[in-house]
Amino acid sequence: MLAAAGFAVAEPDCELVVEDALVFAPYSKATRSAALYFVLENTCAVDIKLVGVSSDFAMHTMLHTTELTADGVSVMRHVEGGFAVSAGGFLEFMPGGNHVMLMGLVDSLEDGSQLEFDLHFADRDDVHFAAGVTFESP
């Protein structure tokens, strides 16, 4: 598994830290979509809200979560409005849970390459980070 080093944005009294960032392309380097996983740590004394993610490598990104239906089927759902992260808390994006869908990839993916991303928050500066690409299931 490839992982990016932690990246953070400094606030006067806190940091927003991205760790273990990984892009998983399950099919091949020619795929037109992929998933972004990472851990976001909020060291701030107040709650924050992640409202979006962007990358020059994807024409469209969506915050998703995976849920089980009453009959046990796993379904992805777009999270409108974003994710809240409690003060001093973590938000995990991982297979089978929260993730960012990357759609309309503008170029072929290469195993081991790095892609650049920006996290967008309500009332906070963006956080820029890189994530490694893998074709192997995380």
N, CA, C and O atoms as CSV, one atom per row, in Angstrom:
chain,resi,resn,atom,element,x,y,z
A,1,MET,N,N,0.851,-1.184,0.000
A,1,MET,CA,C,0.000,0.000,0.000
A,1,MET,C,C,0.887,1.234,0.000
A,1,MET,O,O,1.857,1.315,0.753
A,2,LEU,N,N,0.549,2.183,-0.841
A,2,LEU,CA,C,1.262,3.449,-0.884
A,2,LEU,C,C,0.576,4.429,0.042
A,2,LEU,O,O,-0.649,4.408,0.163
A,3,ALA,N,N,1.327,5.274,0.690
A,3,ALA,CA,C,0.731,6.271,1.578
A,3,ALA,C,C,1.521,7.559,1.468
A,3,ALA,O,O,2.746,7.551,1.351
A,4,ALA,N,N,0.809,8.646,1.508
A,4,ALA,CA,C,1.455,9.953,1.491
A,4,ALA,C,C,1.820,10.334,2.912
A,4,ALA,O,O,1.161,9.928,3.869
A,5,ALA,N,N,2.856,11.101,3.033
A,5,ALA,CA,C,3.218,11.633,4.346
A,5,ALA,C,C,2.128,12.584,4.796
A,5,ALA,O,O,1.343,13.059,3.975
A,6,GLY,N,N,2.066,12.868,6.080
A,6,GLY,CA,C,1.054,13.777,6.598
A,6,GLY,C,C,1.250,15.188,6.077
A,6,GLY,O,O,2.374,15.686,6.017
A,7,PHE,N,N,0.161,15.825,5.702
A,7,PHE,CA,C,0.182,17.217,5.269
A,7,PHE,C,C,-0.754,17.983,6.177
A,7,PHE,O,O,-1.767,17.441,6.620
A,8,ALA,N,N,-0.434,19.226,6.462
A,8,ALA,CA,C,-1.253,19.987,7.395
A,8,ALA,C,C,-1.325,21.436,6.978
A,8,ALA,O,O,-0.439,21.950,6.296
A,9,VAL,N,N,-2.396,22.090,7.399
A,9,VAL,CA,C,-2.511,23.533,7.259
A,9,VAL,C,C,-2.546,24.102,8.673
A,9,VAL,O,O,-3.308,23.634,9.519
A,10,ALA,N,N,-1.738,25.088,8.916
A,10,ALA,CA,C,-1.658,25.663,10.259
A,10,ALA,C,C,-2.698,26.760,10.453
A,10,ALA,O,O,-2.856,27.631,9.597
A,11,GLU,N,N,-3.374,26.718,11.530
A,11,GLU,CA,C,-4.274,27.771,11.980
A,11,GLU,C,C,-3.618,28.333,13.238
A,11,GLU,O,O,-2.703,27.709,13.776
A,12,PRO,N,N,-4.053,29.477,13.714
A,12,PRO,CA,C,-3.408,30.041,14.907
A,12,PRO,C,C,-3.343,29.072,16.083
A,12,PRO,O,O,-2.369,29.088,16.837
A,13,ASP,N,N,-4.355,28.234,16.253
A,13,ASP,CA,C,-4.376,27.350,17.410
A,13,ASP,C,C,-4.646,25.888,17.045
A,13,ASP,O,O,-5.008,25.094,17.914
A,14,CYS,N,N,-4.473,25.521,15.762
A,14,CYS,CA,C,-4.794,24.148,15.397
A,14,CYS,C,C,-4.244,23.783,14.020
A,14,CYS,O,O,-3.718,24.632,13.299
A,15,GLU,N,N,-4.377,22.494,13.670
A,15,GLU,CA,C,-3.990,22.002,12.363
A,15,GLU,C,C,-5.059,21.044,11.833
A,15,GLU,O,O,-5.759,20.380,12.599
A,16,LEU,N,N,-5.164,20.992,10.516
A,16,LEU,CA,C,-5.953,19.963,9.833
A,16,LEU,C,C,-4.924,19.096,9.119
A,16,LEU,O,O,-4.205,19.579,8.244
A,17,VAL,N,N,-4.849,17.827,9.485
A,17,VAL,CA,C,-3.778,16.946,9.022
A,17,VAL,C,C,-4.355,15.822,8.167
A,17,VAL,O,O,-5.316,15.161,8.562
A,18,VAL,N,N,-3.755,15.611,6.980
A,18,VAL,CA,C,-4.127,14.505,6.095
A,18,VAL,C,C,-3.024,13.457,6.163
A,18,VAL,O,O,-1.845,13.768,5.989
A,19,GLU,N,N,-3.422,12.203,6.418
A,19,GLU,CA,C,-2.457,11.098,6.487
A,19,GLU,C,C,-2.972,9.910,5.689
A,19,GLU,O,O,-4.167,9.791,5.418
A,20,ASP,N,N,-2.046,9.035,5.319
A,20,ASP,CA,C,-2.364,7.762,4.654
A,20,ASP,C,C,-3.202,7.937,3.393
A,20,ASP,O,O,-4.119,7.156,3.141
A,21,ALA,N,N,-2.890,8.955,2.603
A,21,ALA,CA,C,-3.654,9.242,1.389
A,21,ALA,C,C,-3.293,8.262,0.282
A,21,ALA,O,O,-2.118,7.998,0.025
A,22,LEU,N,N,-4.335,7.720,-0.377
A,22,LEU,CA,C,-4.157,6.677,-1.380
A,22,LEU,C,C,-5.266,6.773,-2.423
A,22,LEU,O,O,-6.436,6.933,-2.077
A,23,VAL,N,N,-4.899,6.674,-3.698
A,23,VAL,CA,C,-5.878,6.580,-4.791
A,23,VAL,C,C,-5.884,5.137,-5.257
A,23,VAL,O,O,-4.844,4.588,-5.620
A,24,PHE,N,N,-7.062,4.524,-5.244
A,24,PHE,CA,C,-7.212,3.140,-5.689
A,24,PHE,C,C,-7.976,3.112,-7.003
A,24,PHE,O,O,-9.114,3.573,-7.091
A,25,ALA,N,N,-7.321,2.558,-8.028
A,25,ALA,CA,C,-7.940,2.362,-9.334
A,25,ALA,C,C,-8.109,0.858,-9.517
A,25,ALA,O,O,-7.134,0.170,-9.817
A,26,PRO,N,N,-9.317,0.330,-9.347
A,26,PRO,CA,C,-9.501,-1.114,-9.271
A,26,PRO,C,C,-9.406,-1.878,-10.585
A,26,PRO,O,O,-9.318,-3.106,-10.560
A,27,TYR,N,N,-9.419,-1.210,-11.716
A,27,TYR,CA,C,-9.518,-1.941,-12.974
A,27,TYR,C,C,-8.210,-1.955,-13.750
A,27,TYR,O,O,-7.623,-3.017,-13.957
A,28,SER,N,N,-7.756,-0.810,-14.171
A,28,SER,CA,C,-6.516,-0.718,-14.937
A,28,SER,C,C,-6.132,0.741,-15.043
A,28,SER,O,O,-6.868,1.621,-14.599
A,29,LYS,N,N,-4.975,0.996,-15.634
A,29,LYS,CA,C,-4.550,2.384,-15.775
A,29,LYS,C,C,-5.431,3.164,-16.736
A,29,LYS,O,O,-5.372,4.394,-16.766
A,30,ALA,N,N,-6.248,2.470,-17.525
A,30,ALA,CA,C,-7.133,3.143,-18.479
A,30,ALA,C,C,-8.502,3.469,-17.882
A,30,ALA,O,O,-9.355,4.026,-18.573
A,31,THR,N,N,-8.726,3.134,-16.619
A,31,THR,CA,C,-10.022,3.384,-15.999
A,31,THR,C,C,-10.328,4.876,-15.980
A,31,THR,O,O,-9.411,5.697,-15.957
A,32,ARG,N,N,-11.599,5.229,-15.988
A,32,ARG,CA,C,-12.017,6.633,-15.985
A,32,ARG,C,C,-12.496,7.088,-14.611
A,32,ARG,O,O,-12.907,8.237,-14.451
A,33,SER,N,N,-12.448,6.194,-13.611
A,33,SER,CA,C,-12.819,6.583,-12.249
A,33,SER,C,C,-11.923,5.851,-11.253
A,33,SER,O,O,-11.310,4.833,-11.573
A,34,ALA,N,N,-11.864,6.388,-10.058
A,34,ALA,CA,C,-11.037,5.818,-8.988
A,34,ALA,C,C,-11.595,6.320,-7.661
A,34,ALA,O,O,-12.504,7.150,-7.633
A,35,ALA,N,N,-11.046,5.812,-6.572
A,35,ALA,CA,C,-11.468,6.229,-5.235
A,35,ALA,C,C,-10.268,6.775,-4.474
A,35,ALA,O,O,-9.154,6.266,-4.593
A,36,LEU,N,N,-10.515,7.821,-3.690
A,36,LEU,CA,C,-9.501,8.437,-2.844
A,36,LEU,C,C,-9.823,8.109,-1.395
A,36,LEU,O,O,-10.946,8.300,-0.929
A,37,TYR,N,N,-8.790,7.599,-0.678
A,37,TYR,CA,C,-8.914,7.283,0.742
A,37,TYR,C,C,-7.854,8.055,1.511
A,37,TYR,O,O,-6.766,8.307,0.994
A,38,PHE,N,N,-8.171,8.432,2.750
A,38,PHE,CA,C,-7.227,9.134,3.614
A,38,PHE,C,C,-7.829,9.253,5.002
A,38,PHE,O,O,-8.988,8.903,5.226
A,39,VAL,N,N,-7.030,9.749,5.923
A,39,VAL,CA,C,-7.498,10.060,7.272
A,39,VAL,C,C,-7.305,11.559,7.471
A,39,VAL,O,O,-6.233,12.094,7.191
A,40,LEU,N,N,-8.337,12.231,7.951
A,40,LEU,CA,C,-8.277,13.665,8.241
A,40,LEU,C,C,-8.368,13.857,9.747
A,40,LEU,O,O,-9.329,13.421,10.381
A,41,GLU,N,N,-7.366,14.510,10.312
A,41,GLU,CA,C,-7.352,14.797,11.741
A,41,GLU,C,C,-7.615,16.280,11.960
A,41,GLU,O,O,-6.999,17.131,11.318
A,42,ASN,N,N,-8.528,16.580,12.864
A,42,ASN,CA,C,-8.851,17.954,13.230
A,42,ASN,C,C,-8.298,18.228,14.630
A,42,ASN,O,O,-8.887,17.804,15.624
A,43,THR,N,N,-7.166,18.937,14.707
A,43,THR,CA,C,-6.602,19.261,16.022
A,43,THR,C,C,-7.173,20.568,16.571
A,43,THR,O,O,-6.763,21.033,17.634
A,44,CYS,N,N,-8.113,21.151,15.845
A,44,CYS,CA,C,-8.713,22.425,16.260
A,44,CYS,C,C,-9.617,22.227,17.485
A,44,CYS,O,O,-10.064,21.117,17.774
A,45,ALA,N,N,-9.869,23.316,18.183
A,45,ALA,CA,C,-10.739,23.291,19.361
A,45,ALA,C,C,-12.216,23.417,18.975
A,45,ALA,O,O,-13.092,23.415,19.840
A,46,VAL,N,N,-12.482,23.527,17.681
A,46,VAL,CA,C,-13.861,23.634,17.183
A,46,VAL,C,C,-14.089,22.591,16.096
A,46,VAL,O,O,-13.145,22.122,15.460
A,47,ASP,N,N,-15.350,22.236,15.894
A,47,ASP,CA,C,-15.711,21.324,14.816
A,47,ASP,C,C,-15.441,21.999,13.477
A,47,ASP,O,O,-15.496,23.224,13.369
A,48,ILE,N,N,-15.149,21.196,12.461
A,48,ILE,CA,C,-14.965,21.704,11.103
A,48,ILE,C,C,-15.870,20.913,10.175
A,48,ILE,O,O,-16.409,19.870,10.544
A,49,LYS,N,N,-16.026,21.431,8.961
A,49,LYS,CA,C,-16.845,20.717,7.982
A,49,LYS,C,C,-16.112,20.632,6.655
A,49,LYS,O,O,-15.783,21.650,6.047
A,50,LEU,N,N,-15.859,19.406,6.213
A,50,LEU,CA,C,-15.281,19.155,4.898
A,50,LEU,C,C,-16.413,19.192,3.887
A,50,LEU,O,O,-17.351,18.398,3.964
A,51,VAL,N,N,-16.323,20.127,2.931
A,51,VAL,CA,C,-17.423,20.301,1.985
A,51,VAL,C,C,-17.090,19.863,0.563
A,51,VAL,O,O,-17.983,19.788,-0.281
A,52,GLY,N,N,-15.814,19.571,0.283
A,52,GLY,CA,C,-15.479,19.131,-1.061
A,52,GLY,C,C,-14.006,18.821,-1.219
A,52,GLY,O,O,-13.178,19.131,-0.363
A,53,VAL,N,N,-13.710,18.191,-2.356
A,53,VAL,CA,C,-12.345,17.826,-2.732
A,53,VAL,C,C,-12.191,18.148,-4.205
A,53,VAL,O,O,-13.122,17.948,-4.986
A,54,SER,N,N,-11.026,18.644,-4.593
A,54,SER,CA,C,-10.786,18.897,-6.012
A,54,SER,C,C,-9.403,18.423,-6.406
A,54,SER,O,O,-8.499,18.308,-5.578
A,55,SER,N,N,-9.264,18.150,-7.706
A,55,SER,CA,C,-7.990,17.740,-8.285
A,55,SER,C,C,-8.023,18.078,-9.761
A,55,SER,O,O,-9.058,17.933,-10.411
A,56,ASP,N,N,-6.897,18.526,-10.293
A,56,ASP,CA,C,-6.812,18.774,-11.727
A,56,ASP,C,C,-6.886,17.480,-12.519
A,56,ASP,O,O,-7.072,17.509,-13.735
A,57,PHE,N,N,-6.743,16.343,-11.843
A,57,PHE,CA,C,-6.714,15.043,-12.516
A,57,PHE,C,C,-8.106,14.464,-12.740
A,57,PHE,O,O,-8.261,13.536,-13.533
A,58,ALA,N,N,-9.125,14.993,-12.058
A,58,ALA,CA,C,-10.496,14.482,-12.178
A,58,ALA,C,C,-11.431,15.618,-12.579
A,58,ALA,O,O,-11.376,16.711,-12.015
A,59,MET,N,N,-12.286,15.346,-13.553
A,59,MET,CA,C,-13.253,16.353,-13.977
A,59,MET,C,C,-14.328,16.570,-12.914
A,59,MET,O,O,-14.916,17.648,-12.827
A,60,HIS,N,N,-14.581,15.534,-12.103
A,60,HIS,CA,C,-15.645,15.612,-11.108
A,60,HIS,C,C,-15.253,14.770,-9.892
A,60,HIS,O,O,-14.738,13.663,-10.043
A,61,THR,N,N,-15.494,15.291,-8.693
A,61,THR,CA,C,-15.272,14.540,-7.460
A,61,THR,C,C,-16.538,14.581,-6.621
A,61,THR,O,O,-17.283,15.560,-6.655
A,62,MET,N,N,-16.779,13.517,-5.869
A,62,MET,CA,C,-17.951,13.457,-4.995
A,62,MET,C,C,-17.582,12.806,-3.675
A,62,MET,O,O,-16.893,11.787,-3.643
A,63,LEU,N,N,-18.048,13.404,-2.584
A,63,LEU,CA,C,-17.926,12.791,-1.264
A,63,LEU,C,C,-18.987,11.702,-1.161
A,63,LEU,O,O,-20.171,11.962,-1.374
A,64,HIS,N,N,-18.563,10.483,-0.834
A,64,HIS,CA,C,-19.478,9.342,-0.744
A,64,HIS,C,C,-19.330,8.643,0.594
A,64,HIS,O,O,-18.306,8.756,1.266
A,65,THR,N,N,-20.367,7.925,0.962
A,65,THR,CA,C,-20.312,6.978,2.057
A,65,THR,C,C,-20.933,5.687,1.561
A,65,THR,O,O,-21.718,5.697,0.613
A,66,THR,N,N,-20.587,4.580,2.193
A,66,THR,CA,C,-21.154,3.282,1.843
A,66,THR,C,C,-22.008,2.822,3.006
A,66,THR,O,O,-21.584,2.864,4.161
A,67,GLU,N,N,-23.226,2.380,2.688
A,67,GLU,CA,C,-24.165,1.944,3.726
A,67,GLU,C,C,-24.744,0.591,3.348
A,67,GLU,O,O,-24.790,0.229,2.173
A,68,LEU,N,N,-25.185,-0.153,4.360
A,68,LEU,CA,C,-25.884,-1.410,4.132
A,68,LEU,C,C,-27.382,-1.153,4.143
A,68,LEU,O,O,-27.897,-0.482,5.038
A,69,THR,N,N,-28.081,-1.689,3.147
A,69,THR,CA,C,-29.537,-1.592,3.120
A,69,THR,C,C,-30.117,-2.616,4.095
A,69,THR,O,O,-29.387,-3.437,4.651
A,70,ALA,N,N,-31.419,-2.561,4.295
A,70,ALA,CA,C,-32.081,-3.484,5.215
A,70,ALA,C,C,-31.894,-4.941,4.791
A,70,ALA,O,O,-31.896,-5.835,5.637
A,71,ASP,N,N,-31.733,-5.186,3.487
A,71,ASP,CA,C,-31.537,-6.555,3.023
A,71,ASP,C,C,-30.058,-6.926,2.862
A,71,ASP,O,O,-29.735,-7.931,2.228
A,72,GLY,N,N,-29.151,-6.106,3.442
A,72,GLY,CA,C,-27.738,-6.442,3.487
A,72,GLY,C,C,-26.922,-6.093,2.263
A,72,GLY,O,O,-25.783,-6.541,2.131
A,73,VAL,N,N,-27.482,-5.301,1.363
A,73,VAL,CA,C,-26.766,-4.896,0.154
A,73,VAL,C,C,-25.991,-3.607,0.437
A,73,VAL,O,O,-26.531,-2.666,1.018
A,74,SER,N,N,-24.739,-3.573,0.026
A,74,SER,CA,C,-23.895,-2.402,0.215
A,74,SER,C,C,-24.137,-1.411,-0.928
A,74,SER,O,O,-24.037,-1.779,-2.099
A,75,VAL,N,N,-24.456,-0.149,-0.589
A,75,VAL,CA,C,-24.714,0.881,-1.601
A,75,VAL,C,C,-23.924,2.146,-1.279
A,75,VAL,O,O,-23.744,2.505,-0.115
A,76,MET,N,N,-23.453,2.818,-2.340
A,76,MET,CA,C,-22.776,4.102,-2.178
A,76,MET,C,C,-23.824,5.216,-2.185
A,76,MET,O,O,-24.823,5.143,-2.901
A,77,ARG,N,N,-23.579,6.240,-1.381
A,77,ARG,CA,C,-24.488,7.382,-1.315
A,77,ARG,C,C,-23.663,8.667,-1.308
A,77,ARG,O,O,-22.697,8.799,-0.557
A,78,HIS,N,N,-24.065,9.610,-2.160
A,78,HIS,CA,C,-23.438,10.933,-2.177
A,78,HIS,C,C,-23.783,11.651,-0.873
A,78,HIS,O,O,-24.937,11.647,-0.443
A,79,VAL,N,N,-22.779,12.265,-0.247
A,79,VAL,CA,C,-22.985,12.995,1.012
A,79,VAL,C,C,-23.108,14.476,0.669
A,79,VAL,O,O,-22.108,15.181,0.527
A,80,GLU,N,N,-24.333,14.927,0.541
A,80,GLU,CA,C,-24.574,16.334,0.227
A,80,GLU,C,C,-24.315,17.169,1.471
A,80,GLU,O,O,-24.750,16.812,2.566
A,81,GLY,N,N,-23.618,18.262,1.306
A,81,GLY,CA,C,-23.329,19.138,2.428
A,81,GLY,C,C,-22.032,18.825,3.145
A,81,GLY,O,O,-21.562,19.635,3.945
A,82,GLY,N,N,-21.441,17.671,2.877
A,82,GLY,CA,C,-20.132,17.365,3.430
A,82,GLY,C,C,-20.160,16.579,4.723
A,82,GLY,O,O,-21.207,16.120,5.180
A,83,PHE,N,N,-18.973,16.438,5.301
A,83,PHE,CA,C,-18.759,15.677,6.532
A,83,PHE,C,C,-18.301,16.610,7.646
A,83,PHE,O,O,-17.411,17.435,7.442
A,84,ALA,N,N,-18.906,16.480,8.823
A,84,ALA,CA,C,-18.441,17.204,10.010
A,84,ALA,C,C,-17.318,16.397,10.657
A,84,ALA,O,O,-17.359,15.167,10.683
A,85,VAL,N,N,-16.313,17.107,11.179
A,85,VAL,CA,C,-15.220,16.477,11.915
A,85,VAL,C,C,-15.155,17.162,13.274
A,85,VAL,O,O,-14.912,18.366,13.355
A,86,SER,N,N,-15.368,16.408,14.323
A,86,SER,CA,C,-15.395,16.961,15.676
A,86,SER,C,C,-14.048,17.546,16.067
A,86,SER,O,O,-13.000,17.111,15.590
A,87,ALA,N,N,-14.097,18.536,16.941
A,87,ALA,CA,C,-12.865,19.103,17.505
A,87,ALA,C,C,-12.047,17.983,18.118
A,87,ALA,O,O,-12.555,17.190,18.911
A,88,GLY,N,N,-10.764,17.922,17.741
A,88,GLY,CA,C,-9.887,16.884,18.256
A,88,GLY,C,C,-10.152,15.499,17.680
A,88,GLY,O,O,-9.596,14.511,18.161
A,89,GLY,N,N,-10.995,15.418,16.656
A,89,GLY,CA,C,-11.396,14.121,16.117
A,89,GLY,C,C,-10.765,13.773,14.779
A,89,GLY,O,O,-9.960,14.525,14.230
A,90,PHE,N,N,-11.155,12.612,14.274
A,90,PHE,CA,C,-10.670,12.077,13.013
A,90,PHE,C,C,-11.852,11.760,12.109
A,90,PHE,O,O,-12.954,11.478,12.582
A,91,LEU,N,N,-11.610,11.810,10.810
A,91,LEU,CA,C,-12.567,11.336,9.821
A,91,LEU,C,C,-11.804,10.413,8.893
A,91,LEU,O,O,-10.827,10.822,8.265
A,92,GLU,N,N,-12.253,9.154,8.805
A,92,GLU,CA,C,-11.576,8.172,7.969
A,92,GLU,C,C,-12.316,7.984,6.653
A,92,GLU,O,O,-13.541,7.874,6.618
A,93,PHE,N,N,-11.546,7.950,5.576
A,93,PHE,CA,C,-12.045,7.604,4.251
A,93,PHE,C,C,-11.359,6.294,3.894
A,93,PHE,O,O,-10.142,6.263,3.709
A,94,MET,N,N,-12.139,5.194,3.793
A,94,MET,CA,C,-11.541,3.881,3.600
A,94,MET,C,C,-12.486,2.991,2.796
A,94,MET,O,O,-13.678,3.282,2.692
A,95,PRO,N,N,-11.953,1.901,2.224
A,95,PRO,CA,C,-12.811,0.987,1.469
A,95,PRO,C,C,-13.976,0.495,2.323
A,95,PRO,O,O,-13.794,0.135,3.487
A,96,GLY,N,N,-15.161,0.482,1.744
A,96,GLY,CA,C,-16.346,0.037,2.456
A,96,GLY,C,C,-16.951,1.087,3.361
A,96,GLY,O,O,-17.905,0.798,4.084
A,97,GLY,N,N,-16.415,2.314,3.340
A,97,GLY,CA,C,-16.925,3.387,4.186
A,97,GLY,C,C,-16.948,4.694,3.426
A,97,GLY,O,O,-17.323,4.734,2.254
A,98,ASN,N,N,-16.547,5.761,4.090
A,98,ASN,CA,C,-16.450,7.062,3.434
A,98,ASN,C,C,-15.331,7.019,2.397
A,98,ASN,O,O,-14.306,6.369,2.603
A,99,HIS,N,N,-15.536,7.712,1.290
A,99,HIS,CA,C,-14.506,7.798,0.255
A,99,HIS,C,C,-14.832,8.958,-0.670
A,99,HIS,O,O,-15.938,9.497,-0.643
A,100,VAL,N,N,-13.865,9.336,-1.484
A,100,VAL,CA,C,-14.071,10.370,-2.502
A,100,VAL,C,C,-14.016,9.672,-3.853
A,100,VAL,O,O,-13.016,9.037,-4.187
A,101,MET,N,N,-15.084,9.786,-4.627
A,101,MET,CA,C,-15.099,9.245,-5.986
A,101,MET,C,C,-14.459,10.268,-6.912
A,101,MET,O,O,-14.805,11.449,-6.891
A,102,LEU,N,N,-13.524,9.796,-7.722
A,102,LEU,CA,C,-12.849,10.612,-8.728
A,102,LEU,C,C,-13.376,10.146,-10.081
A,102,LEU,O,O,-13.135,9.008,-10.485
A,103,MET,N,N,-14.091,11.020,-10.778
A,103,MET,CA,C,-14.740,10.635,-12.034
A,103,MET,C,C,-14.259,11.515,-13.178
A,103,MET,O,O,-13.916,12.681,-12.985
A,104,GLY,N,N,-14.242,10.943,-14.351
A,104,GLY,CA,C,-13.786,11.667,-15.524
A,104,GLY,C,C,-12.308,11.979,-15.440
A,104,GLY,O,O,-11.899,13.123,-15.636
A,105,LEU,N,N,-11.502,10.966,-15.151
A,105,LEU,CA,C,-10.055,11.180,-15.053
A,105,LEU,C,C,-9.525,11.696,-16.382
A,105,LEU,O,O,-9.883,11.185,-17.443
A,106,VAL,N,N,-8.682,12.696,-16.321
A,106,VAL,CA,C,-8.227,13.376,-17.541
A,106,VAL,C,C,-7.038,12.695,-18.205
A,106,VAL,O,O,-6.633,13.091,-19.298
A,107,ASP,N,N,-6.476,11.683,-17.563
A,107,ASP,CA,C,-5.333,10.980,-18.127
A,107,ASP,C,C,-5.299,9.578,-17.540
A,107,ASP,O,O,-6.015,9.289,-16.581
A,108,SER,N,N,-4.479,8.713,-18.102
A,108,SER,CA,C,-4.309,7.359,-17.575
A,108,SER,C,C,-3.571,7.414,-16.239
A,108,SER,O,O,-2.691,8.249,-16.030
A,109,LEU,N,N,-3.946,6.517,-15.353
A,109,LEU,CA,C,-3.266,6.402,-14.069
A,109,LEU,C,C,-2.071,5.480,-14.198
A,109,LEU,O,O,-2.098,4.518,-14.966
A,110,GLU,N,N,-1.028,5.773,-13.448
A,110,GLU,CA,C,0.162,4.930,-13.407
A,110,GLU,C,C,0.361,4.464,-11.970
A,110,GLU,O,O,0.405,5.277,-11.046
A,111,ASP,N,N,0.481,3.152,-11.787
A,111,ASP,CA,C,0.716,2.596,-10.463
A,111,ASP,C,C,1.980,3.219,-9.868
A,111,ASP,O,O,3.031,3.232,-10.510
A,112,GLY,N,N,1.876,3.734,-8.648
A,112,GLY,CA,C,3.017,4.352,-7.976
A,112,GLY,C,C,3.149,5.849,-8.200
A,112,GLY,O,O,3.973,6.494,-7.551
A,113,SER,N,N,2.359,6.415,-9.101
A,113,SER,CA,C,2.436,7.867,-9.336
A,113,SER,C,C,1.755,8.616,-8.190
A,113,SER,O,O,1.099,8.011,-7.342
A,114,GLN,N,N,1.918,9.932,-8.177
A,114,GLN,CA,C,1.332,10.793,-7.147
A,114,GLN,C,C,0.346,11.757,-7.807
A,114,GLN,O,O,0.636,12.317,-8.864
A,115,LEU,N,N,-0.815,11.949,-7.185
A,115,LEU,CA,C,-1.799,12.927,-7.638
A,115,LEU,C,C,-1.978,13.985,-6.558
A,115,LEU,O,O,-1.874,13.688,-5.368
A,116,GLU,N,N,-2.247,15.217,-6.973
A,116,GLU,CA,C,-2.415,16.348,-6.053
A,116,GLU,C,C,-3.907,16.615,-5.819
A,116,GLU,O,O,-4.720,16.509,-6.737
A,117,PHE,N,N,-4.248,16.963,-4.575
A,117,PHE,CA,C,-5.629,17.226,-4.186
A,117,PHE,C,C,-5.714,18.448,-3.280
A,117,PHE,O,O,-4.739,18.835,-2.635
A,118,ASP,N,N,-6.901,19.043,-3.246
A,118,ASP,CA,C,-7.227,20.098,-2.289
A,118,ASP,C,C,-8.516,19.724,-1.586
A,118,ASP,O,O,-9.513,19.395,-2.229
A,119,LEU,N,N,-8.494,19.777,-0.255
A,119,LEU,CA,C,-9.707,19.619,0.545
A,119,LEU,C,C,-10.284,21.003,0.778
A,119,LEU,O,O,-9.542,21.945,1.059
A,120,HIS,N,N,-11.602,21.138,0.662
A,120,HIS,CA,C,-12.285,22.418,0.847
A,120,HIS,C,C,-13.182,22.328,2.081
A,120,HIS,O,O,-13.919,21.360,2.266
A,121,PHE,N,N,-13.099,23.357,2.913
A,121,PHE,CA,C,-13.819,23.389,4.173
A,121,PHE,C,C,-14.722,24.613,4.245
A,121,PHE,O,O,-14.459,25.625,3.594
A,122,ALA,N,N,-15.773,24.522,5.026
A,122,ALA,CA,C,-16.594,25.680,5.342
A,122,ALA,C,C,-15.815,26.503,6.370
A,122,ALA,O,O,-15.480,25.991,7.438
A,123,ASP,N,N,-15.528,27.749,6.069
A,123,ASP,CA,C,-14.876,28.669,7.005
A,123,ASP,C,C,-13.447,28.292,7.404
A,123,ASP,O,O,-12.994,28.679,8.481
A,124,ARG,N,N,-12.740,27.558,6.573
A,124,ARG,CA,C,-11.335,27.216,6.802
A,124,ARG,C,C,-10.597,27.279,5.476
A,124,ARG,O,O,-11.207,27.155,4.414
A,125,ASP,N,N,-9.286,27.471,5.534
A,125,ASP,CA,C,-8.477,27.428,4.327
A,125,ASP,C,C,-8.422,26.009,3.777
A,125,ASP,O,O,-8.580,25.036,4.515
A,126,ASP,N,N,-8.195,25.906,2.465
A,126,ASP,CA,C,-8.030,24.603,1.825
A,126,ASP,C,C,-6.782,23.906,2.356
A,126,ASP,O,O,-5.849,24.555,2.829
A,127,VAL,N,N,-6.776,22.585,2.272
A,127,VAL,CA,C,-5.607,21.775,2.602
A,127,VAL,C,C,-5.168,21.062,1.332
A,127,VAL,O,O,-5.956,20.352,0.707
A,128,HIS,N,N,-3.905,21.255,0.954
A,128,HIS,CA,C,-3.337,20.630,-0.239
A,128,HIS,C,C,-2.521,19.410,0.179
A,128,HIS,O,O,-1.795,19.457,1.173
A,129,PHE,N,N,-2.638,18.320,-0.577
A,129,PHE,CA,C,-1.867,17.115,-0.273
A,129,PHE,C,C,-1.718,16.254,-1.524
A,129,PHE,O,O,-2.386,16.481,-2.533
A,130,ALA,N,N,-0.842,15.274,-1.441
A,130,ALA,CA,C,-0.624,14.325,-2.529
A,130,ALA,C,C,-1.005,12.927,-2.054
A,130,ALA,O,O,-0.912,12.609,-0.868
A,131,ALA,N,N,-1.436,12.097,-3.010
A,131,ALA,CA,C,-1.800,10.716,-2.710
A,131,ALA,C,C,-1.174,9.801,-3.757
A,131,ALA,O,O,-1.173,10.117,-4.946
A,132,GLY,N,N,-0.643,8.669,-3.312
A,132,GLY,CA,C,-0.074,7.691,-4.221
A,132,GLY,C,C,-1.152,6.868,-4.891
A,132,GLY,O,O,-2.199,6.616,-4.294
A,133,VAL,N,N,-0.913,6.441,-6.129
A,133,VAL,CA,C,-1.853,5.624,-6.896
A,133,VAL,C,C,-1.454,4.163,-6.772
A,133,VAL,O,O,-0.274,3.824,-6.861
A,134,THR,N,N,-2.448,3.297,-6.564
A,134,THR,CA,C,-2.215,1.848,-6.564
A,134,THR,C,C,-3.337,1.146,-7.299
A,134,THR,O,O,-4.486,1.587,-7.271
A,135,PHE,N,N,-2.993,0.037,-7.965
A,135,PHE,CA,C,-3.976,-0.825,-8.614
A,135,PHE,C,C,-4.329,-2.003,-7.714
A,135,PHE,O,O,-5.238,-2.770,-8.034
A,136,GLU,N,N,-3.626,-2.161,-6.593
A,136,GLU,CA,C,-3.877,-3.249,-5.662
A,136,GLU,C,C,-4.848,-2.803,-4.591
A,136,GLU,O,O,-4.763,-1.678,-4.098
A,137,SER,N,N,-5.766,-3.676,-4.229
A,137,SER,CA,C,-6.775,-3.352,-3.234
A,137,SER,C,C,-6.128,-2.990,-1.904
A,137,SER,O,O,-5.276,-3.724,-1.403
A,138,PRO,N,N,-6.533,-1.855,-1.330
A,138,PRO,CA,C,-5.947,-1.436,-0.040
A,138,PRO,C,C,-6.407,-2.327,1.112
A,138,PRO,O,O,-6.008,-2.112,2.256
